[in-house]
Amino acid sequence: SAASDVYKRQTYVPGSKYFADVEIRILEAKNLPGKNLNGSSDPFVTCRVIETGEKKSTQFIKNTVNPRWSETFHFLVPRPDSPIEFQVWSHNRWRLSQIIGWQTITPSKLSPQTRHNLWLLLVGTPDGQLNVEVMINPRV
């Protein structure tokens, strides 16, 4: 693919500490299943670079199945094929939060230095989707 050709031309050297800075903006979700007794959820998103374990979370939003966050996070990613995982949860004050759905992306499948607006279909939901903006900035 064109994106992988661009990555091959980057100065990334296997074994170097980090391949790229990744900027992720969690925008919104839609069609989330309700996890609360009232049929709604209190959703928040965790975003994690699986390989390094670095993880960040949005605030939770009360009583909605169509939340909007607009929160931005920055991660260091070790390799072009290091997956980034998104998990959508329903916050629970009294017991463990419940997972709603999840999805992963791989930086090497996205063109570098381009802002990508993605709607991710959430595994574990009938038709839940998460809208994120991702920008991969290779470290030279």
Disulfide bonds with the S-S distance in Angstrom:
none
